[in-house]
Amino acid sequence: MKPGRGPTVIVGGGVIGAMSAWYLTQAGHEVTILDRDRFGAACSHGNCGYISPSHILPLTQPGAIRGALASIFKGPSRSPVYVKPRFSPALIKWLWRFSRRCNSRDMLQAAASIHELLQSSASLYEDLIESQNIRCEWQRIGLINVFQTAHAFEHFEEHNTLVRENFGVSAVPWDAKTLEKNEPALKPGLAGAWFFDCDSHIRPDKLMSEMRNRLEKAGVRIVENCNVTGFVKEGQRARAVSTNQGEIAGERFVVAAGALTPFLNEALGCRIPIQPGKGYSITMPRPEICPTYPMIFEEHRVAITPMQSAYRIGSTMEFAGYDRSVNPRRLNYLTSSAALYLKQPTAEPVLERWFGWRPMTWDSMPIIDRIPSIENGWVAAGHNMLGLSMGAVTGKLVSEMVSGEKPHLDIKPLSVARMQ
């Protein structure tokens, strides 16, 4: 399908929508982006900024469901994963489907697709950032997974062996002395770390502001505070979307609404079973003793990102529905966990306390496919905790599908049909 006379309308102004718009404009499409809030203001704003080819294994690992259920009894201040007790048929069904995938066969099947997406995306990001001179504080210095206990440090070797033997990605172990030498911002006495040299990190809000600048220069129209409620159809084709600002016409339509995609299920004519997984971050100035490397404290699932212009503590996963409140106990979990590892875990003043809804699917893979009920519609959502990491490759795949080209990766595992 070659670019037609009307615009390609993208529903969602996060990193997936932005990257889709970029690659579509490069393919000659006229593009309009609609966002119900502000461009780049949701989950693409305050995340930890990792572009991580190392994050291959899905959440659906053997034993994962036991940990999620146990978290209910730990409470929001003591667990990296928290499921708020409540009656939610959609969440119960999601957790049941999630539990069915927590086995070695399904884990490796999902990991194969995730690995392909991450490898392609890392390469595309490098080309995009360098060729377009995108000033987003990009640093490719790797990432370390840090461990408190010897048992956890040694156990990670199983993970490393698995991803090395199946996907050719591996980490280098740093014992306690090597870790203390290589990262003096950490407290002495830790068990060690595993270093992945393939990862990089950016400042995500700067990426989004730079992308906005590039997109608008390329003629992309960005409409904010525009809530899409449905499609105006003629037969099996859409001719417009219905919004709080009236009908907005288009020739093609891409839904990239992240965790909010399920609100369009009726309009899409299919179920997109995404659960919002609430993540938190705290942004502050770089502390005096600031880490060199981005790092994940594996036993607490807390992440640290030393950006060039700021410092961020983030992560946690809270299944509490579409709750907009900022839970102070979850923020306290971030800082108290960081204090176990870092000599100077925080700095003043706090610049931002933030949360975002990650679009979680029960098989840990995104949905990138044509919308079954709309001939000229596509969906790109459900990237779980890897939306930034997979942003570039998703944009490229969307452009290929919309333009009628053969996708450069196999998208069959990412189909809408698997979710029905």
TIDREN-809398 format. One record per residue (C-alpha): residue in three letters; x, y, z. Coordinates in nm, 4 decimals, m for minus. Layout:
<node "ALA",<X,Y,Z>>
...
This chain:
<node "MET",<0.0000,0.0000,0.0000>>
<node "LYS",<0.1537,0.3282,m0.1068>>
<node "PRO",<0.0871,0.6527,0.0804>>
<node "GLY",<m0.2576,0.7830,m0.0172>>
<node "ARG",<m0.4058,1.1270,m0.0292>>
<node "GLY",<m0.5185,1.1399,0.3334>>
<node "PRO",<m0.3079,1.1293,0.6494>>
<node "THR",<m0.2142,0.8286,0.8536>>
<node "VAL",<m0.3681,0.9006,1.1950>>
<node "ILE",<m0.1815,0.7668,1.4981>>
<node "VAL",<m0.3737,0.7364,1.8244>>
<node "GLY",<m0.1170,0.7852,2.0991>>
<node "GLY",<0.1745,1.0261,2.1408>>
<node "GLY",<0.4145,0.8089,2.3386>>
<node "VAL",<0.7387,0.6581,2.2140>>
<node "ILE",<0.5554,0.3951,2.0044>>
<node "GLY",<0.3412,0.6592,1.8344>>
<node "ALA",<0.6389,0.8914,1.7880>>
<node "MET",<0.8609,0.6240,1.6329>>
<node "SER",<0.5773,0.5014,1.4113>>
<node "ALA",<0.5277,0.8585,1.2907>>
<node "TRP",<0.8987,0.8985,1.2218>>
<node "TYR",<0.9333,0.5896,1.0056>>
<node "LEU",<0.6029,0.6597,0.8298>>
<node "THR",<0.7185,1.0080,0.7336>>
<node "GLN",<1.0422,0.8585,0.6041>>
<node "ALA",<0.8280,0.6308,0.3850>>
<node "GLY",<0.6417,0.9318,0.2440>>
<node "HIS",<0.3259,0.9329,0.4550>>
<node "GLU",<0.1465,1.2391,0.5833>>
<node "VAL",<0.0953,1.1805,0.9560>>
<node "THR",<m0.1282,1.3156,1.2334>>
<node "ILE",<m0.0707,1.2159,1.5986>>
<node "LEU",<m0.3562,1.2402,1.8494>>
<node "ASP",<m0.2909,1.2234,2.2239>>
<node "ARG",<m0.5499,1.2419,2.5001>>
<node "ASP",<m0.3035,1.4350,2.7168>>
<node "ARG",<0.0280,1.5836,2.6069>>
<node "PHE",<0.2719,1.4343,2.3595>>
<node "GLY",<0.5278,1.2230,2.5489>>
<node "ALA",<0.3659,1.2854,2.8869>>
<node "ALA",<0.2641,0.9316,2.9882>>
<node "CYS",<0.4787,0.6197,3.0309>>
<node "SER",<0.7374,0.7522,2.7836>>
<node "HIS",<0.8249,1.0424,3.0146>>
<node "GLY",<0.9586,0.9211,3.3493>>
<node "ASN",<1.0811,0.5671,3.2872>>
<node "CYS",<1.4385,0.4621,3.3578>>
<node "GLY",<1.5553,0.5206,3.0023>>
<node "TYR",<1.7045,0.1790,2.9313>>
<node "ILE",<1.7547,0.0484,2.5787>>
<node "SER",<1.8274,m0.3068,2.6827>>
<node "PRO",<1.9027,m0.5942,2.4446>>
<node "SER",<1.9895,m0.7880,2.7612>>
<node "HIS",<1.6262,m0.7947,2.8790>>
<node "ILE",<1.5422,m1.1060,2.6804>>
<node "LEU",<1.3528,m1.3303,2.9197>>
<node "PRO",<0.9849,m1.2453,2.9679>>
<node "LEU",<0.8156,m1.2026,3.3049>>
<node "THR",<0.6394,m1.5331,3.2382>>
<node "GLN",<0.9109,m1.7452,3.3957>>
<node "PRO",<0.8620,m2.0655,3.5970>>
<node "GLY",<0.7598,m1.9698,3.9503>>
<node "ALA",<0.6693,m1.6086,3.8634>>
<node "ILE",<0.3024,m1.6415,3.9553>>
<node "ARG",<0.3879,m1.7595,4.3079>>
<node "GLY",<0.5882,m1.4444,4.3667>>
<node "ALA",<0.3097,m1.2232,4.2331>>
<node "LEU",<0.0489,m1.3844,4.4576>>
<node "ALA",<0.2778,m1.3714,4.7609>>
<node "SER",<0.3175,m0.9972,4.7081>>
<node "ILE",<m0.0474,m0.9436,4.8008>>
<node "PHE",<0.0379,m1.0310,5.1604>>
<node "LYS",<0.3631,m0.8319,5.1771>>
<node "GLY",<0.1988,m0.4974,5.1147>>
<node "PRO",<0.2986,m0.2032,4.8953>>
<node "SER",<0.5979,m0.0929,5.1044>>
<node "ARG",<0.7813,m0.4280,5.1080>>
<node "SER",<0.7510,m0.5850,4.7641>>
<node "PRO",<0.8727,m0.4902,4.4153>>
<node "VAL",<0.5481,m0.6328,4.2753>>
<node "TYR",<0.2190,m0.5429,4.4398>>
<node "VAL",<m0.1277,m0.6645,4.3453>>
<node "LYS",<m0.3886,m0.4480,4.5129>>
<node "PRO",<m0.6556,m0.6769,4.6627>>
<node "ARG",<m0.9807,m0.6145,4.4784>>
<node "PHE",<m1.2407,m0.7938,4.2683>>
<node "SER",<m1.1498,m0.7482,3.9041>>
<node "PRO",<m1.2646,m1.0194,3.6591>>
<node "ALA",<m1.0328,m0.8798,3.3907>>
<node "LEU",<m0.7289,m0.8967,3.6222>>
<node "ILE",<m0.8225,m1.2453,3.7447>>
<node "LYS",<m0.8466,m1.3693,3.3855>>
<node "TRP",<m0.5196,m1.1938,3.2987>>
<node "LEU",<m0.3382,m1.3551,3.5935>>
<node "TRP",<m0.4791,m1.6957,3.5003>>
<node "ARG",<m0.3548,m1.6627,3.1416>>
<node "PHE",<m0.0220,m1.5308,3.2741>>
<node "SER",<0.0136,m1.8344,3.5013>>
<node "ARG",<m0.0456,m2.0695,3.2063>>
<node "ARG",<0.2585,m1.9193,3.0330>>
<node "CYS",<0.4954,m1.9569,3.3304>>
<node "ASN",<0.6828,m2.2584,3.1985>>
<node "SER",<1.0152,m2.3095,3.0239>>
<node "ARG",<0.8737,m2.3834,2.6781>>
<node "ASP",<0.6531,m2.0721,2.6592>>
<node "MET",<0.9207,m1.8602,2.8247>>
<node "LEU",<1.1776,m1.9473,2.5567>>
<node "GLN",<0.9210,m1.9060,2.2786>>
<node "ALA",<0.8426,m1.5530,2.3947>>
<node "ALA",<1.2104,m1.4787,2.4512>>
<node "ALA",<1.2910,m1.5618,2.0889>>
<node "SER",<1.0548,m1.2892,1.9648>>
<node "ILE",<1.1633,m1.0432,2.2339>>
<node "HIS",<1.5295,m1.0990,2.1438>>
<node "GLU",<1.4680,m1.0261,1.7740>>
<node "LEU",<1.2757,m0.7101,1.8565>>
<node "LEU",<1.5389,m0.5828,2.1001>>
<node "GLN",<1.8333,m0.6504,1.8694>>
<node "SER",<1.6699,m0.4725,1.5762>>
<node "SER",<1.5557,m0.1826,1.7931>>
<node "ALA",<1.9011,m0.1220,1.9424>>
<node "SER",<2.0501,m0.1008,1.5934>>
<node "LEU",<1.7745,0.1295,1.4684>>
<node "TYR",<1.8119,0.3594,1.7709>>
<node "GLU",<2.1851,0.3890,1.7183>>
<node "ASP",<2.1359,0.4846,1.3553>>
<node "LEU",<1.8520,0.7270,1.4338>>
<node "ILE",<2.0236,0.9027,1.7237>>
<node "GLU",<2.3519,0.9441,1.5393>>
<node "SER",<2.2170,1.0297,1.1936>>
<node "GLN",<1.9641,1.2830,1.3270>>
<node "ASN",<2.1919,1.4182,1.6023>>
<node "ILE",<1.9225,1.3553,1.8641>>
<node "ARG",<2.0400,1.5062,2.1923>>
<node "CYS",<1.8875,1.2703,2.4457>>
<node "GLU",<2.1916,1.1995,2.6659>>
<node "TRP",<2.2499,0.8667,2.4959>>
<node "GLN",<2.5277,0.6625,2.6579>>
<node "ARG",<2.6272,0.3120,2.5573>>
<node "ILE",<2.8272,0.2039,2.8599>>
<node "GLY",<2.6338,m0.1095,2.9555>>
<node "LEU",<2.4303,m0.2016,3.2630>>
<node "ILE",<2.5076,m0.3932,3.5813>>
<node "ASN",<2.2806,m0.6269,3.7756>>
<node "VAL",<2.3884,m0.5896,4.1392>>
<node "PHE",<2.3405,m0.8501,4.4145>>
<node "GLN",<2.3426,m0.8300,4.7926>>
<node "THR",<2.3779,m1.2004,4.8640>>
<node "ALA",<2.6194,m1.4615,4.7331>>
<node "HIS",<2.3325,m1.7035,4.6697>>
<node "ALA",<2.1500,m1.4604,4.4393>>
<node "PHE",<2.4741,m1.3596,4.2646>>
<node "GLU",<2.5655,m1.7222,4.1933>>
<node "HIS",<2.2099,m1.8129,4.0936>>
<node "PHE",<2.2147,m1.5481,3.8197>>
<node "GLU",<2.4691,m1.7628,3.6376>>
<node "GLU",<2.1779,m1.9888,3.5370>>
<node "HIS",<2.0066,m1.6895,3.3741>>
<node "ASN",<2.3283,m1.5904,3.2017>>
<node "THR",<2.3909,m1.9421,3.0704>>
<node "LEU",<2.0347,m1.9646,2.9407>>
<node "VAL",<2.0457,m1.6406,2.7402>>
<node "ARG",<2.4000,m1.7060,2.6178>>
<node "GLU",<2.3282,m2.0566,2.4905>>
<node "ASN",<1.9931,m1.9678,2.3330>>
<node "PHE",<2.0480,m1.6120,2.2108>>
<node "GLY",<2.4195,m1.5364,2.2172>>
<node "VAL",<2.3861,m1.2564,2.4749>>
<node "SER",<2.5911,m1.2818,2.7908>>
<node "ALA",<2.7135,m1.0873,3.0908>>
<node "VAL",<3.0536,m1.0741,3.2600>>
<node "PRO",<3.0594,m1.1530,3.6343>>
<node "TRP",<3.2176,m0.8998,3.8668>>
<node "ASP",<3.3078,m1.0349,4.2101>>
<node "ALA",<3.2854,m0.8133,4.5167>>
<node "LYS",<3.6342,m0.6644,4.4738>>
<node "THR",<3.5863,m0.5977,4.1031>>
<node "LEU",<3.2485,m0.4376,4.1675>>
<node "GLU",<3.3905,m0.2114,4.4389>>
<node "LYS",<3.6708,m0.1045,4.2031>>
<node "ASN",<3.4508,m0.0511,3.8950>>
<node "GLU",<3.1596,0.1216,4.0700>>
<node "PRO",<3.2793,0.3086,4.3828>>
<node "ALA",<2.9345,0.4642,4.4365>>
<node "LEU",<2.8192,0.1291,4.5751>>
<node "LYS",<2.8642,0.0325,4.9385>>
<node "PRO",<3.1356,m0.2223,5.0173>>
<node "GLY",<3.0277,m0.5714,5.1164>>
<node "LEU",<2.7955,m0.6483,4.8266>>
<node "ALA",<2.8208,m0.9951,4.6730>>
<node "GLY",<2.8926,m0.8878,4.3163>>
<node "ALA",<2.7322,m0.7971,3.9862>>
<node "TRP",<2.6850,m0.9133,3.6276>>
<node "PHE",<2.7797,m0.6633,3.3583>>
<node "PHE",<2.5977,m0.6491,3.0222>>
<node "ASP",<2.7997,m0.4366,2.7793>>
<node "CYS",<2.5269,m0.4404,2.5095>>
<node "ASP",<2.2881,m0.2026,2.6875>>
<node "SER",<2.2588,0.1741,2.6637>>
<node "HIS",<2.0498,0.4433,2.8282>>
<node "ILE",<1.9026,0.7835,2.7475>>
<node "ARG",<1.6960,1.0526,2.9136>>
<node "PRO",<1.3479,0.9617,2.7824>>
<node "ASP",<1.1820,1.3013,2.8175>>
<node "LYS",<1.4628,1.4557,2.6120>>
<node "LEU",<1.4216,1.1851,2.3485>>
<node "MET",<1.0518,1.2723,2.3225>>
<node "SER",<1.1105,1.6471,2.3001>>
<node "GLU",<1.3763,1.5926,2.0331>>
<node "MET",<1.1459,1.3595,1.8404>>
<node "ARG",<0.8667,1.6159,1.8567>>
<node "ASN",<1.0984,1.8726,1.7048>>
<node "ARG",<1.2004,1.6360,1.4236>>
<node "LEU",<0.8420,1.5255,1.3558>>
<node "GLU",<0.7000,1.8758,1.3387>>
<node "LYS",<0.9808,1.9793,1.1025>>
<node "ALA",<0.8821,1.6801,0.8867>>
<node "GLY",<0.5234,1.8107,0.8739>>
<node "VAL",<0.3634,1.5841,1.1338>>
<node "ARG",<0.0549,1.7386,1.2923>>
<node "ILE",<0.0337,1.6771,1.6696>>
<node "VAL",<m0.3053,1.7266,1.8370>>
<node "GLU",<m0.3041,1.7202,2.2183>>
<node "ASN",<m0.5893,1.6843,2.4693>>
<node "CYS",<m0.7664,1.4807,2.2025>>
<node "ASN",<m0.9534,1.1803,2.3418>>
<node "VAL",<m1.0365,0.9211,2.0747>>
<node "THR",<m1.3589,0.7326,2.1481>>
<node "GLY",<m1.4157,0.5307,1.8311>>
<node "PHE",<m1.3997,0.5009,1.4545>>
<node "VAL",<m1.6309,0.6298,1.1841>>
<node "LYS",<m1.6547,0.3387,0.9417>>
<node "GLU",<m1.7783,0.2770,0.5900>>
<node "GLY",<m1.8041,m0.0989,0.5543>>
<node "GLN",<m1.4813,m0.2565,0.6718>>
<node "ARG",<m1.2807,0.0640,0.6392>>
<node "ALA",<m1.2473,0.3578,0.8766>>
<node "ARG",<m1.2688,0.7089,0.7348>>
<node "ALA",<m1.2228,0.9007,1.0604>>
<node "VAL",<m1.1876,0.8741,1.4368>>
<node "SER",<m1.4428,1.0214,1.6758>>
<node "THR",<m1.2865,1.2476,1.9380>>
<node "ASN",<m1.3795,1.5141,2.1918>>
<node "GLN",<m1.2593,1.7607,1.9262>>
<node "GLY",<m1.4880,1.6201,1.6567>>
<node "GLU",<m1.4198,1.3784,1.3742>>
<node "ILE",<m1.0629,1.3617,1.2430>>
<node "ALA",<m1.0383,1.2040,0.8999>>
<node "GLY",<m0.7636,0.9798,0.7746>>
<node "GLU",<m0.6647,0.7278,0.5106>>
<node "ARG",<m0.5000,0.4836,0.7542>>
<node "PHE",<m0.5134,0.4469,1.1344>>
<node "VAL",<m0.2640,0.3180,1.3906>>
<node "VAL",<m0.3641,0.2633,1.7540>>
<node "ALA",<m0.0573,0.3068,1.9752>>
<node "ALA",<m0.2316,0.4013,2.2976>>
<node "GLY",<m0.0263,0.1895,2.5383>>
<node "ALA",<m0.2059,0.0871,2.8559>>
<node "LEU",<m0.5171,0.2813,2.7490>>
<node "THR",<m0.5703,0.0676,2.4383>>
<node "PRO",<m0.8347,m0.1570,2.6050>>
<node "PHE",<m1.0687,0.1440,2.6302>>
<node "LEU",<m1.1008,0.1123,2.2510>>
<node "ASN",<m1.1764,m0.2619,2.2506>>
<node "GLU",<m1.5363,m0.2149,2.1406>>
<node "ALA",<m1.4317,0.0194,1.8602>>
<node "LEU",<m1.1550,m0.2187,1.7543>>
<node "GLY",<m1.3931,m0.5137,1.7431>>
<node "CYS",<m1.1493,m0.7339,1.9360>>
<node "ARG",<m1.0087,m0.7737,2.2842>>
<node "ILE",<m0.6715,m0.6203,2.3658>>
<node "PRO",<m0.6205,m0.7720,2.7142>>
<node "ILE",<m0.3711,m0.5237,2.8569>>
<node "GLN",<m0.3445,m0.4620,3.2303>>
<node "PRO",<m0.1914,m0.1348,3.3535>>
<node "GLY",<0.1233,m0.2135,3.5522>>
<node "LYS",<0.1995,0.0981,3.7506>>
<node "GLY",<0.5639,0.1938,3.7697>>
<node "TYR",<0.7165,0.4759,3.9729>>
<node "SER",<1.0260,0.6911,3.9544>>
<node "ILE",<1.1905,0.9727,4.1477>>
<node "THR",<1.4118,1.2197,3.9611>>
<node "MET",<1.6651,1.4412,4.1370>>
<node "PRO",<2.0013,1.6074,4.0735>>
<node "ARG",<2.3024,1.3803,4.0462>>
<node "PRO",<2.4301,1.3034,4.3968>>
<node "GLU",<2.7847,1.3969,4.4896>>
<node "ILE",<2.8815,1.0298,4.4832>>
<node "CYS",<2.6962,0.9358,4.1667>>
<node "PRO",<2.7081,0.5937,3.9994>>
<node "THR",<2.8838,0.5651,3.6650>>
<node "TYR",<2.6739,0.2748,3.5409>>
<node "PRO",<2.2984,0.2303,3.5233>>
<node "MET",<2.2125,m0.0610,3.7491>>
<node "ILE",<1.9381,m0.2904,3.8673>>
<node "PHE",<1.9294,m0.4187,4.2234>>
<node "GLU",<1.8015,m0.7623,4.1315>>
<node "GLU",<1.6853,m0.8760,4.4740>>
<node "HIS",<1.4708,m0.5631,4.5127>>
<node "ARG",<1.3928,m0.4984,4.1432>>
<node "VAL",<1.4870,m0.1307,4.1738>>
<node "ALA",<1.6718,0.0512,3.8952>>
<node "ILE",<1.9156,0.3429,3.9018>>
<node "THR",<1.9852,0.5660,3.6017>>
<node "PRO",<2.2691,0.8193,3.6242>>
<node "MET",<2.1788,1.0534,3.3381>>
<node "GLN",<2.4063,1.3355,3.2325>>
<node "SER",<2.1713,1.6043,3.3661>>
<node "ALA",<1.9814,1.4143,3.6392>>
<node "TYR",<1.9600,1.0989,3.8474>>
<node "ARG",<1.6622,0.8635,3.8613>>
<node "ILE",<1.5471,0.5820,4.0898>>
<node "GLY",<1.2680,0.3779,3.9377>>
<node "SER",<1.0799,0.0556,3.8797>>
<node "THR",<0.8285,m0.1441,4.0918>>
<node "MET",<0.5117,m0.2986,3.9510>>
<node "GLU",<0.1696,m0.2251,4.0961>>
<node "PHE",<m0.1477,m0.3849,3.9625>>
<node "ALA",<m0.4065,m0.1428,4.0972>>
<node "GLY",<m0.6150,m0.0733,3.7881>>
<node "TYR",<m0.6245,0.2754,3.6408>>
<node "ASP",<m0.5501,0.4414,3.9733>>
<node "ARG",<m0.4009,0.7895,3.9277>>
<node "SER",<m0.2807,0.8381,4.2838>>
<node "VAL",<0.0881,0.8407,4.3757>>
<node "ASN",<0.1367,0.5882,4.6546>>
<node "PRO",<0.4033,0.7265,4.8930>>
<node "ARG",<0.4784,0.3758,5.0206>>
<node "ARG",<0.5853,0.2717,4.6706>>
<node "LEU",<0.8153,0.5744,4.6445>>
<node "ASN",<0.9571,0.4917,4.9869>>
<node "TYR",<1.0269,0.1388,4.8651>>
<node "LEU",<1.2462,0.2855,4.5901>>
<node "THR",<1.4560,0.5054,4.8199>>
<node "SER",<1.4827,0.2531,5.1041>>
<node "SER",<1.5980,m0.0155,4.8617>>
<node "ALA",<1.8552,0.2157,4.7033>>
<node "ALA",<1.9899,0.2984,5.0499>>
<node "LEU",<2.0873,m0.0672,5.0963>>
<node "TYR",<2.3292,m0.0478,4.8042>>
<node "LEU",<2.4474,0.3077,4.7448>>
<node "LYS",<2.6703,0.5325,4.9530>>
<node "GLN",<2.4589,0.8307,4.8553>>
<node "PRO",<2.1244,0.6986,4.7304>>
<node "THR",<1.9412,1.0320,4.6979>>
<node "ALA",<2.0013,1.4023,4.6450>>
<node "GLU",<1.8009,1.7190,4.6975>>
<node "PRO",<1.5804,1.8697,4.5768>>
<node "VAL",<1.3480,1.6074,4.4321>>
<node "LEU",<1.2674,1.7274,4.0803>>
<node "GLU",<0.9805,1.4905,4.0071>>
<node "ARG",<0.7811,1.2099,4.1667>>
<node "TRP",<0.6207,1.0202,3.8807>>
<node "PHE",<0.4142,0.7180,3.7872>>
<node "GLY",<0.3211,0.5613,3.4557>>
<node "TRP",<0.1010,0.2711,3.3479>>
<node "ARG",<0.2991,0.0034,3.1650>>
<node "PRO",<0.0883,m0.1878,2.9096>>
<node "MET",<0.1203,m0.5447,3.0378>>
<node "THR",<0.0168,m0.8470,2.8301>>
<node "TRP",<m0.0206,m1.1912,2.9824>>
<node "ASP",<0.2458,m1.3450,2.7539>>
<node "SER",<0.4968,m1.0563,2.7895>>
<node "MET",<0.4942,m0.9809,2.4152>>
<node "PRO",<0.3568,m0.6762,2.2335>>
<node "ILE",<0.0673,m0.6756,1.9881>>
<node "ILE",<0.1754,m0.5443,1.6478>>
<node "ASP",<m0.0782,m0.6352,1.3829>>
<node "ARG",<m0.3626,m0.5283,1.1582>>
<node "ILE",<m0.6933,m0.4621,1.3372>>
<node "PRO",<m0.9163,m0.7554,1.2312>>
<node "SER",<m1.2338,m0.5494,1.1890>>
<node "ILE",<m1.0742,m0.2493,1.0115>>
<node "GLU",<m0.9006,m0.3031,0.6783>>
<node "ASN",<m0.7029,0.0197,0.7043>>
<node "GLY",<m0.6235,m0.0049,1.0762>>
<node "TRP",<m0.3303,m0.1401,1.2779>>
<node "VAL",<m0.2505,m0.1731,1.6470>>
<node "ALA",<0.0888,m0.1439,1.8183>>
<node "ALA",<0.0558,m0.1786,2.1952>>
<node "GLY",<0.1306,m0.4030,2.4926>>
<node "HIS",<0.5068,m0.3571,2.5171>>
<node "ASN",<0.5119,m0.4383,2.8897>>
<node "MET",<0.8287,m0.2961,3.0510>>
<node "LEU",<1.0132,m0.2625,2.7199>>
<node "GLY",<0.8243,0.0136,2.5407>>
<node "LEU",<1.1273,0.2398,2.5148>>
<node "SER",<1.3615,m0.0459,2.4260>>
<node "MET",<1.1257,m0.1646,2.1508>>
<node "GLY",<1.0162,0.1800,2.0324>>
<node "ALA",<1.2315,0.2067,1.7219>>
<node "VAL",<1.1667,m0.1440,1.5924>>
<node "THR",<0.7928,m0.1094,1.6486>>
<node "GLY",<0.7877,0.2149,1.4536>>
<node "LYS",<0.9751,0.0478,1.1697>>
<node "LEU",<0.7380,m0.2525,1.1666>>
<node "VAL",<0.4319,m0.0249,1.1693>>
<node "SER",<0.5672,0.1707,0.8744>>
<node "GLU",<0.6374,m0.1503,0.6828>>
<node "MET",<0.2892,m0.2903,0.7464>>
<node "VAL",<0.1056,0.0326,0.6660>>
<node "SER",<0.3132,0.0784,0.3484>>
<node "GLY",<0.2387,m0.2764,0.2307>>
<node "GLU",<0.5992,m0.3910,0.2642>>
<node "LYS",<0.7132,m0.7225,0.4078>>
<node "PRO",<0.8059,m0.6669,0.7743>>
<node "HIS",<1.1762,m0.7152,0.8400>>
<node "LEU",<1.0922,m0.9423,1.1358>>
<node "ASP",<0.8393,m1.2225,1.1806>>
<node "ILE",<0.5281,m1.0603,1.3317>>
<node "LYS",<0.3158,m1.3768,1.3547>>
<node "PRO",<0.3953,m1.4236,1.7267>>
<node "LEU",<0.2752,m1.0619,1.7839>>
<node "SER",<m0.0708,m1.1130,1.6334>>
<node "VAL",<m0.4026,m0.9905,1.7703>>
<node "ALA",<m0.5461,m1.3402,1.7106>>
<node "ARG",<m0.3347,m1.4992,1.9862>>
<node "MET",<m0.5132,m1.2827,2.2425>>
<node "GLN",<m0.8685,m1.3729,2.1445>>
